[in-house]
Amino acid sequence: MVMVHVKWEPFRELMAMQDRMTRLFDETLSHIWKEDVPRGAWSPPVDILERGNELILKVDLPEVSQSEIDIRVEGNTLILQGERRFVKEAPDENYIQIERHYGTFHRSFTLPNIVEQDKIKAAYKDGVLRIFLPKRKEVQPKQITVEEH
């Protein structure tokens, strides 16, 4: 059996590793900067909570103008739609990367039969839309007192 001695050159291996890392970094950056930004429908996140005698939807809509928000009820469906427009604040702005979604949005929710549809209200503050869905009085909890006999 013949053994071949190979001279170990740590700097050559380090240079090869640096080369590979540089290529990987360049490919990643070029992919990010040339990435197509989706322009179209997006879906804002919604939290639904129950508080007392109402249900509340909290919808994140930062930088959406209140005039661009449309809320309506069709049948037993609550429909929320609108648009967040992409607006450059100054003509000399050059975006490197855009991750937030712009364009139209649409969400719909089936309303439970416990909601009084004609009393639904909405408020918009600090980029959060709150939709208040009051429960019907007949389904609200009723306290019953126990009497002595």
C-alpha positions as CSV (number, residue, x, y, z in Angstrom):
1,M,0.0,0.0,0.0
2,V,1.4,3.4,-1.0
3,M,0.7,6.5,1.0
4,V,0.7,9.8,-0.7
5,H,1.4,12.9,1.4
6,V,-0.6,16.0,0.4
7,K,0.7,19.3,1.6
8,W,-2.0,21.1,3.6
9,E,-2.4,24.7,2.6
10,P,-4.9,26.4,4.9
11,F,-4.8,29.7,3.1
12,R,-5.9,28.1,-0.2
13,E,-8.9,26.5,1.6
14,L,-9.7,29.8,3.2
15,M,-9.5,31.7,-0.1
16,A,-11.8,29.0,-1.7
17,M,-14.3,29.4,1.1
18,Q,-14.2,33.2,0.9
19,D,-14.8,32.9,-2.9
20,R,-17.9,30.7,-2.3
21,M,-19.2,33.0,0.4
22,T,-18.8,36.1,-1.9
23,R,-20.6,34.3,-4.7
24,L,-23.5,33.3,-2.4
25,F,-23.7,36.9,-1.0
26,D,-23.7,38.5,-4.5
27,E,-26.4,36.1,-5.7
28,T,-28.6,36.8,-2.7
29,L,-28.3,40.6,-3.0
30,S,-29.0,40.6,-6.7
31,H,-32.0,38.4,-6.2
32,I,-33.4,40.7,-3.5
33,W,-32.9,43.9,-5.4
34,K,-34.3,42.6,-8.7
35,E,-37.3,40.9,-7.0
36,D,-40.6,41.8,-8.5
37,V,-42.9,43.5,-6.0
38,P,-46.4,42.1,-6.1
39,R,-48.9,44.8,-7.1
40,G,-52.4,43.7,-6.5
41,A,-54.6,42.0,-4.0
42,W,-53.2,41.5,-0.5
43,S,-54.9,40.5,2.7
44,P,-54.5,42.6,5.9
45,P,-54.2,40.7,9.2
46,V,-57.3,40.6,11.4
47,D,-57.8,39.8,15.0
48,I,-61.3,38.8,16.2
49,L,-62.1,39.1,19.9
50,E,-65.1,38.9,22.1
51,R,-65.6,41.6,24.8
52,G,-68.8,41.8,26.8
53,N,-71.8,42.0,24.5
54,E,-69.9,42.4,21.3
55,L,-67.5,40.9,18.9
56,I,-64.6,43.2,17.6
57,L,-62.6,42.8,14.5
58,K,-59.2,44.6,14.6
59,V,-57.7,45.1,11.1
60,D,-54.2,46.4,10.5
61,L,-54.4,48.9,7.7
62,P,-51.3,51.2,8.1
63,E,-51.1,54.0,5.6
64,V,-54.5,53.3,4.2
65,S,-56.6,56.4,3.8
66,Q,-60.0,56.2,5.6
67,S,-61.7,57.2,2.3
68,E,-60.2,54.0,0.7
69,I,-61.9,51.7,3.2
70,D,-65.3,50.1,2.2
71,I,-67.3,48.1,4.8
72,R,-70.6,46.5,4.0
73,V,-72.9,43.7,4.9
74,E,-74.4,41.5,2.2
75,G,-76.7,38.8,3.5
76,N,-74.9,37.3,6.4
77,T,-71.4,38.3,5.1
78,L,-69.3,41.3,6.3
79,I,-67.2,42.5,3.5
80,L,-64.1,44.7,4.0
81,Q,-62.3,46.0,1.0
82,G,-60.1,48.9,-0.1
83,E,-56.7,49.9,-1.3
84,R,-53.3,51.0,0.0
85,R,-51.7,53.1,-2.6
86,F,-47.9,53.2,-3.2
87,V,-47.0,56.9,-3.0
88,K,-43.4,58.3,-3.2
89,E,-43.1,61.0,-0.6
90,A,-40.3,62.8,-2.7
91,P,-39.4,62.4,-6.4
92,D,-35.8,61.6,-5.6
93,E,-36.6,58.6,-3.5
94,N,-35.2,55.3,-4.8
95,Y,-36.4,52.3,-3.0
96,I,-33.9,49.5,-2.6
97,Q,-36.4,46.9,-1.4
98,I,-40.1,46.9,-0.9
99,E,-41.7,44.2,1.3
100,R,-45.0,45.8,2.3
101,H,-48.0,45.0,0.1
102,Y,-49.8,47.7,-1.9
103,G,-52.9,47.6,-4.1
104,T,-56.4,46.4,-3.4
105,F,-57.4,44.2,-0.5
106,H,-60.5,42.2,0.2
107,R,-61.6,40.2,3.3
108,S,-65.0,38.7,4.0
109,F,-66.5,37.2,7.2
110,T,-69.6,35.1,7.7
111,L,-71.5,36.8,10.5
112,P,-72.9,34.5,13.2
113,N,-76.7,34.9,13.7
114,I,-76.1,36.4,17.1
115,V,-74.9,39.7,15.6
116,E,-77.3,42.7,15.2
117,Q,-76.3,43.7,11.7
118,D,-78.1,47.1,11.7
119,K,-76.0,48.2,14.7
120,I,-72.5,47.4,13.4
121,K,-70.1,50.3,13.8
122,A,-66.5,51.0,12.8
123,A,-63.7,53.3,14.0
124,Y,-60.3,54.0,12.4
125,K,-57.3,55.2,14.5
126,D,-53.5,54.9,14.2
127,G,-53.7,52.5,11.2
128,V,-56.1,50.1,13.0
129,L,-59.7,49.6,11.9
130,R,-62.0,48.3,14.6
131,I,-65.4,46.9,13.6
132,F,-67.8,46.5,16.4
133,L,-70.4,43.8,16.1
134,P,-73.0,44.0,18.9
135,K,-74.7,40.7,20.0
136,R,-78.5,40.5,19.9
137,K,-80.1,41.1,23.3
138,E,-81.9,37.7,23.3
139,V,-78.5,35.9,23.0
140,Q,-76.7,37.9,25.6
141,P,-76.1,36.2,29.0
142,K,-78.8,36.9,31.5
143,Q,-78.2,36.6,35.2
144,I,-80.8,34.7,37.1
145,T,-81.2,35.1,40.8
146,V,-82.0,32.2,43.1
147,E,-85.0,32.9,45.4
148,E,-85.7,31.2,48.7
149,H,-88.9,29.1,49.0
